[in-house]
């Protein structure tokens, strides 16, 4: 594995962004992994020691996770440039806000949300939690010379996932930057707001996947054009950050599968 440049000479990613070779826009993967690595310092997933799984059902779950991750990595939305630009103009009657957006088409967003849900929802049989629990359980049972190293890596990914469910990746990275610079009291925009987990649930179950129990909450996000644009960006930040974590974990899954396939 090589070293991916962040482009600013400050943060160097000591491995290629996971599945970057499948991205239509590799730069977007490098940008997200600059933030991911800075925020969490995740160990290179390709160094996860392989181990053999004997249960066919568990191997099937991991194979599904791996194949789904490759499809997710190649999606248009994950490489798209999504923007919301806000302009404030002074008029005789006061300030007027205007919003210009560049978002992916609705059908692309709906399709991506359905693919993303497989990893995000604990009720899905090949979710991130399911794959992580299988590997963790079998690692504890293995009790070999690499078990402690594997457990340490799994804890890193479990911790990063928990944090990304509660705060956007850019907020976590900026908070770490401020803390390391000694500015622990400096506020970070977006810190303490609605969690990514909640935002995703509102969008998925208020509009994108089901017009269901969250539809009133979804409608409340779009009272004004500005509110709708900012909420959409909040949703995109949430799913993109988590998606890259899921792609990264697929490398660990593939390491386990490599041993299973050799049996």
C-alpha positions in Angstrom: 0.0 0.0 0.0 1.2 3.5 -0.7 0.8 6.9 0.9 -2.1 9.0 -0.3 -1.4 12.7 -0.3 -4.0 15.0 1.2 -2.9 17.8 -1.1 -2.0 20.2 1.7 1.2 18.7 3.0 -0.1 18.5 6.5 -1.9 15.2 7.0 -0.7 12.2 5.2 -2.9 9.1 4.9 -0.5 6.1 5.4 -2.6 3.9 3.1 -4.9 4.3 0.1 -8.5 5.2 0.8 -10.4 1.9 0.9 -11.9 1.0 -2.5 -10.7 4.2 -4.1 -10.0 2.2 -7.3 -13.7 1.9 -7.8 -14.5 5.6 -7.4 -15.4 7.7 -10.4 -13.9 10.7 -8.5 -10.9 9.5 -6.4 -10.3 13.0 -5.1 -13.6 12.8 -3.2 -12.4 9.6 -1.5 -9.0 11.2 -0.6 -10.8 14.2 0.9 -13.1 12.1 3.1 -10.2 9.8 4.2 -8.1 12.9 5.1 -10.8 13.7 7.6 -11.4 10.1 8.6 -7.7 9.4 9.3 -7.2 12.7 11.1 -10.3 12.1 13.3 -9.7 8.5 14.2 -6.1 7.4 13.2 -7.5 4.1 12.1 -5.0 1.3 11.6 -4.6 0.2 8.0 -7.4 -2.3 7.6 -5.3 -4.3 5.2 -3.0 -5.3 8.1 -5.9 -7.3 9.8 -4.6 -10.8 10.3 -6.7 -13.4 8.4 -8.6 -16.1 10.2 -10.8 -19.0 9.1 -14.5 -19.1 9.7 -16.0 -22.6 9.7 -19.7 -21.7 9.6 -21.1 -21.3 6.0 -23.8 -18.9 7.1 -21.3 -16.4 8.6 -19.1 -16.6 5.5 -22.2 -15.8 3.4 -22.9 -12.7 5.5 -19.3 -11.5 5.0 -19.4 -12.2 1.3 -22.6 -10.2 1.0 -21.0 -7.3 3.0 -17.9 -7.3 0.7 -19.9 -7.4 -2.5 -22.3 -4.7 -1.3 -19.4 -2.5 -0.3 -17.9 -2.6 -3.7 -21.2 -1.6 -5.3 -21.5 1.3 -2.8 -18.0 2.5 -3.6 -18.8 2.7 -7.3 -22.0 4.8 -6.8 -22.4 8.1 -8.4 -23.5 9.9 -5.3 -20.4 8.9 -3.2 -18.2 10.7 -5.8 -20.6 13.5 -6.5 -20.0 17.2 -5.7 -22.9 18.3 -3.5 -23.2 22.0 -2.6 -25.5 24.5 -1.1 -24.4 28.2 -1.6 -26.2 30.9 0.5 -26.1 34.5 -0.5 -27.3 37.4 1.6 -28.2 40.6 -0.2 -29.1 44.0 1.3 -32.3 45.5 0.0 -34.4 48.6 1.0 -36.7 46.2 2.9 -33.8 44.4 4.6 -31.6 41.4 4.0 -32.7 38.8 1.5 -31.3 35.3 1.5 -31.0 33.2 -1.7 -29.9 29.6 -2.0 -28.2 27.9 -4.9 -27.8 24.1 -4.7 -26.1 21.4 -6.6 -27.5 18.1 -5.5 -27.7 14.6 -7.0 -30.9 13.7 -8.7 -33.7 12.4 -6.4 -33.6 8.9 -7.9 -29.9 8.6 -7.3 -30.3 9.7 -3.7 -33.1 7.2 -3.1 -31.1 4.4 -4.6 -28.1 5.2 -2.6 -30.1 5.4 0.6 -31.5 1.9 0.1 -28.0 0.6 -0.5 -26.6 2.4 2.5 -29.3 1.0 4.7 -27.9 -2.5 4.4 -24.8 -1.4 6.3 -26.5 1.1 8.6 -29.5 -0.8 9.9 -28.9 -3.4 12.6 -32.0 -5.3 11.4 -30.2 -6.0 8.1 -28.5 -9.5 8.1 -25.3 -8.2 6.5 -25.0 -4.8 8.3 -21.8 -3.3 9.7 -22.8 -4.5 13.2 -23.5 -8.0 12.0 -20.2 -8.3 10.2 -18.2 -6.8 13.0 -19.9 -9.1 15.6 -19.2 -12.2 13.6 -15.5 -11.3 13.2 -15.2 -10.3 16.9 -16.9 -13.4 18.2 -14.8 -15.8 16.0 -11.6 -13.9 16.9 -12.3 -14.4 20.6 -12.9 -18.1 20.0 -9.7 -18.4 18.0 -7.5 -17.3 20.9 -4.4 -17.3 18.6 -1.3 -15.1 18.6 -3.0 -12.4 16.6 -6.3 -12.3 18.6 -5.2 -9.3 20.7 -4.1 -7.3 17.6 -7.4 -8.1 15.9 -9.4 -7.1 18.9 -7.6 -3.8 19.1 -8.4 -3.0 15.5 -12.0 -4.0 15.9 -12.3 -1.7 18.9 -11.0 1.2 16.8 -13.6 0.7 14.1 -16.4 0.1 16.7 -15.5 3.4 18.5 -15.3 5.3 15.2 -18.7 4.0 14.2 -20.3 5.0 17.5 -18.8 8.5 17.2 -20.0 8.9 13.6 -23.5 8.0 14.6 -23.5 10.9 17.0 -21.6 13.6 15.2 -20.6 14.4 11.5 -17.1 13.4 10.4 -16.1 17.0 9.7 -17.2 18.1 13.2 -15.3 15.2 14.8 -12.1 16.1 12.8 -12.4 19.8 13.6 -13.0 19.1 17.3 -9.8 17.1 17.3 -7.9 19.8 15.5 -9.0 22.4 18.1 -8.2 20.1 21.0 -4.7 19.3 19.7 -4.1 23.0 19.2 -5.1 23.7 22.8 -8.4 25.4 21.8 -10.5 23.1 23.8 -13.1 25.7 24.6 -13.5 26.9 20.9 -16.9 26.1 19.6 -17.3 23.9 16.5 -20.2 24.6 14.1 -22.6 21.7 14.2 -21.4 20.3 17.5 -24.2 19.3 19.8 -26.8 19.4 17.1 -29.0 16.7 15.8 -27.1 13.4 15.5 -26.3 11.8 12.1 -28.3 8.8 13.3 -31.4 10.9 13.8 -31.0 12.8 10.6 -30.6 9.6 8.5 -33.7 8.1 10.2 -35.7 11.3 9.4 -34.8 11.3 5.7 -35.1 7.6 5.2 -38.4 7.1 7.0 -39.9 10.5 6.3 -39.3 10.6 2.5 -36.6 8.6 0.8 -37.3 4.9 1.6 -40.6 5.1 3.5 -43.2 7.9 3.8 -43.7 6.7 7.3 -43.3 7.5 10.9 -40.8 10.3 10.4 -42.7 12.3 7.8 -43.8 15.1 10.1 -40.2 15.5 11.3 -39.0 15.5 7.6 -41.6 18.1 6.6 -40.4 20.3 9.5 -36.9 20.3 8.0 -38.0 22.1 4.8 -40.1 24.9 6.1 -38.0 27.4 4.1 -35.7 26.8 1.1 -32.7 27.6 3.3 -33.8 25.0 5.9 -34.3 22.4 3.2 -30.9 23.0 1.7 -29.0 22.9 5.0 -30.9 19.8 6.1 -30.0 18.1 2.9 -26.3 18.9 3.4 -26.6 17.6 6.9 -28.0 14.3 5.6 -25.3 14.0 3.0 -22.6 14.6 5.5 -24.0 11.9 7.7 -24.3 9.2 5.0 -21.0 9.9 3.3 -18.9 9.8 6.4 -20.5 6.6 7.6 -20.3 5.1 4.1 -16.6 5.5 4.0 -16.2 3.8 7.4 -18.3 0.9 6.0 -16.0 0.7 3.0 -13.0 0.7 5.2 -14.3 -2.2 7.2 -14.9 -4.2 4.0 -11.1 -4.5 3.7 -11.1 -6.2 7.1 -13.9 -8.4 5.9 -12.0 -9.3 2.8 -8.9 -10.2 4.9 -11.1 -12.7 6.8 -12.6 -14.1 3.6 -9.2 -14.5 2.0 -8.4 -17.2 4.6 -11.9 -18.8 4.2 -11.5 -19.0 0.5 -8.2 -20.8 0.8 -9.7 -23.6 2.8 
